[in-house]
Amino acid sequence: MPNMTSVVSKTPFRVTFAGGGTDLPEYYQKFGPGACVAGSINKGIYVMVVENFVPTEIRVSYRVTEDARRSVDEIAHNSIREALRILRIPSGIQVITATQMPSRGTGIGSSSSCAVGVLNALHTWRGDRVGPRQLASEAVRIERDILKEPGGIQDQYVAAYGGLNLIQVDRNGTVSVQSLTLDHEGLAALNEYLMLFFTGVERSSTAIHARQASSISDHLEDYRRMRSLALETAGAIERLDYAEIGRLMDENWELKRRLSDGVTSPTIDHWYSLAKQHGALGGKLMGAGGGGFLFFLVPPERQRDVQRALEDLGLLQKPICLDIQGSSIIFEE
């Protein structure tokens, strides 16, 4: 029997400044280490776990509602089903999710945030107390080992730990999470430069990740440079050297564009170029590419110009700020 009858977790989405792609196992296991700089934002996913009225059934609600009356195997939502399996919760439960931003294929780590948030809520519902490293490693196990979904490891660790971090992964899979040394005033100052725009394009990252993973050996120097860019970006952020952060992000995006087909498009390139023309110091498309969110570093005095230029083309700005809070339990009884 669980110790709780209801639990709510909140787990952040993330933005990446540099190094994304070097956290793919196809890279770091052969050519590692990998390194990236990423931070949690103040938008994410809520997961509610509630005792089910019928103790032999499971109800899962997200965009649709599923009722599993015989077995957890009936659940179509992959990460929720596998979380219930590895925590050995056979029935008598409801799992409900709600997100604060468009999250299907938008590049902000939403699927991993969901996995981490579900695990955190289920562990708490069972009466377990677990730390961020366990949550992240269990989410990686579900997404990469059990479900065989292509992708890296940064999303799970950012979602679990929160904050702005340099994340490194060795060839043997050992992950280190180093919090960047910014005080409250420094983080607030950096937040003033951040702009995020929704392109309106939601896409599956699976095919892009698969193409990227299959061609890593053809782009080794690009990956090695992106790993170096992550280390340089971490230092520039700690110095609050905005011009250098922007330059490094811009170089990282130029490298990422070359990694595989589908990362960018003429339309995305036009949007990016327009933002640069109107004052953005640098930026990148979030996630594997192809759509989702565009992320820019823009001086506050130029942000109105960038906003007008992109919103005139139909993009929607979503105000965000970096947040130190990782996956957390915000309600339990």
N, C-alpha and C positions, 0 to 999 in steps of 0.2 A: 504493500500500500504506500502511496506517496505521502510525504510529509505535508504537501501543499495541495490545496484545491484549485488555485489559480495563480498564474505567474505571467508577468509581462517583461520581455526584454526589449532593449533598444540597441541596435547595432549600426554603426556608421557606414556610409559609402566612402569612397576614397578618390583622390586625384593623385596622379603621378607626375613628377617633375622631370625625371630622367632615369634611364636604365631599364625601363620596362622591356621585356623580351629576354633579358639575360637571366630572368628567373624561371625560364622554361627548362624542364628537366633535360630536354634534348640538347640544350646548351650547357647548363652547369654541370651535368654528370660527366660530360666528355671534355669540356673546355673551361670549366669553372675556375675560380668562383664567379657567381653572378652578383650583381649589385644594383639596387635601384633606390631612389628617393621618392617616398610617397607619404601622403598624410590623410588622416581621416577628416571628414567634413561634418558640418552640423546638420546634415540631412541623412536619413537612413531608413531602416526597416524596423517595424515593431512586430514582435511575435508574441501572441497570447496563447498560453496553454491552460486549458480548463478541463476539469473532470467532466467526463461524459455522463449524461443521464443514464444511458444504456451501457452497463459496464463491459459488455461483450463486443462493443462496436467502437470504431474510430471515425471521427469526422475531421476533414481537412478543408479549410477554406482559404482561397487566395483569389485569383480571378474567377474561379469556379468553386463549387463545393462538391467534395467527394465524400461518400459514405462507404466505409469498408465494414461489411457485416460479418465476414468470415475470417479474413486474414489481412495482415499488413501488406501482403503481396498485392492486394487489390488497389493500392494507392498509386496513382500515376505520377504524383509530384516526386521527382527522384530524390532530392536531398532530404525531404521530410521522411519519405519511406525508409531511406537508409539510416537516418539518424535514429528513428524508432527501432530499427533492427539492431544497430550496434549497442544501443542502450537497453535492449531487451524489454521494450514496452509493447506488449502484444495487443492491448485494447484498453477501453475505458477512458479515452482521452479525446479532446478536441485541440487542434492546432490551427490558429488563425493568423494570417499575415496581412500587414498593410504597409505600403511604402509612401515616402514623402516626395519622391521624384519619379519621372519615367525611368523604368529600370529593366525593361526587357531588351537586352542587346544594346545598351547605351554606353558601355565602357567604363562605368564607375564602380565596378566590382560587386554588382548587386547580387549575383548568384552566390558568391562566396559569403557576402554579408548575411544572406538568408541562411546559409548552412551554419555559420557561426552563431547567429541569433537563435536558430531553432535548437541547436545543441545546448546553448547556455540556458534557455528556458526549460528544456527537458531535464537537464541535469538538476536544475534548481527544483523543479517539480518533484523529482525523485528524492530530493533531500541531499544531493551532492553539492559540494563546494569545490569548484575547479577554477584554475587560473587561466590566463590568456594563452599560454603556450599549449596547454592541453586542448583548449577549444580550437586553436589554429591547426594543430597537427591532426585532430580528428576530422576537421573540415577538409584538409588536404587529402586525408585518407579516403573520405567519401567521394570527393570530386575527382581526384586523380587516380586513385588506386582501385576503388570499387566501381565507380561509374565510367572510368576511363575517358573522362572529358578532357580534351586538350586544353592546356593553359599552364600558368605559372603558380607560384606560391605567395606572391606579395599580397594579393587581395585578402587571403585568409588571415595573414598576420597583421595587416593594417586594421582589419575589422575587429580582431580580438584585442589588440594592444591599444589602438587609438594613438593620437599624437602625430607628430611629424618625425619620420624616422629614416635612417639609412639601414636598409635591409640587405643583408648579404647571405648567400647560401653557398656552401662548399660542395665539392664534387660528391661527397658522401651524403649530402642532403641536410647537413647541420645548418640551422638557420640562426643568425644573430640579428637582434633588433636593437639598434643604437639610436636612442632619442637625441635629436639635434638640440644643441644648447641655445635655446632662445628663451629669454624671460618673457613675462606677460606683455610688457611694452613692445618688445621685439616682434612677438607673434601678432599683436594687434597691428603693428606697422606693416608687416608682410601681408596681412589680410586685406589691407587697403588697396593692394595692387592686384588682387585676384579677380578674374572675370571668367564666368562659365556660361556658355551658350549652347542651347539645345538645337541641334540641326533639324529635328523632326524625323530623322531617319533611325528606325530601330532595326537592327540586323543581328543575325546569329554570328557569333565570333568563331564558331566551331570550324567552319571551312577555312577561314583566314588563318587561325592558329595552326591547323593541319598543314596548310601550304607553307607557312612560316617555319614550322618545325622540320619539314622535309627538306628545306633548302638552307639550313643553318651553315653547313660546311661551305656553301658558296658565298657566304657573307661573314666569314669569321672576323675579318678586320673591322667590319662595321659593328659587330657585337662587342668586340674588345674595346673599341672606342666608346661605345655606349656605357660599358661598365666603368671606364675611366671618367666619363661625363658624370655619372652618378656620384662618384667620389668628389669630383670638382664642384658639383652642384651643392653637395652637403656643406662644403667649406664656404661657398659663396652665400648660402642661406644664413649660416651662422654669423657671417660678417655683414649681413643685410646689404650686399652689393647687388642692387637690383639690375644694373646694366649687365653685370656678369651672369646673373641667374638667367636673364632673358636671352643672352647670347648662347648660353649652354643649352637652354631649352630649344632654341631655334636650331642649333646644330643637331641635337638629338632627333628632332622631328625630320630634318633632312635625311638623316641616316635611316630612320624608321620607314620612311616612304619607299626606300629601296629594297626592303626586306622581302616583300612578296606582292603578288598581284592582289588587289582588293583593299590594300591599306588606305589608299586615297583615291580620289577621282578628280577630274577637272573642276567640278563644282566645289569640292572641299578645298582644293588648291586655291581657287579664286577667293573663297571666304577667308582663308588664312592670309593670303596676300593683301586683301583689303584691310584686315585688322592691322597688319604691319604698317600699311600705308597711313593709317589713321592713328598710329601711336603705340601699338603693342610692341613691347620689347622682345617678346618671344612667346612661344606657345606650342601646343600639340593637340592632336586628336586623342581623346581618351580611349583606352582599351586597345583591342586588336586592330581597329580601324574600320573604315567603310561607312561610318555614321556615328550616331550617338552625340556626345558632348565635345565641343571645342573649348579648350582651357587656355587662357592667356594671362600673361603678366603685363599689366598696363599701369603707367603712372596715373595717379588719381585725376590729375588735371586733363588727361587725354581720354578718360573713360567715356565721357559723354559722346565724343566723336566716334569711338569704336562702337558704342552701343547703337548710335543712329545708323551707322554704315551697315551693320549686320542685321539690325531689326528691320531696316528698309527692304532687306532681301528675304525676310520671313523667319529669321532665327530669333529665338527667344532667350533673353538673358535670365539666368536663375541665380540670384544672389546667394553666395555661400561664404563661409569662413572656415578655416582650419580649427579643429576641435581636439582637445587632448583626451576626450573620453572615448574609450573603446567600448566593446560590447558590455552592457551593464543590465542589471535587473532593476527595473524602476517600480515594480509592484509585486508583492507576494502576500498571500494569506492562506 
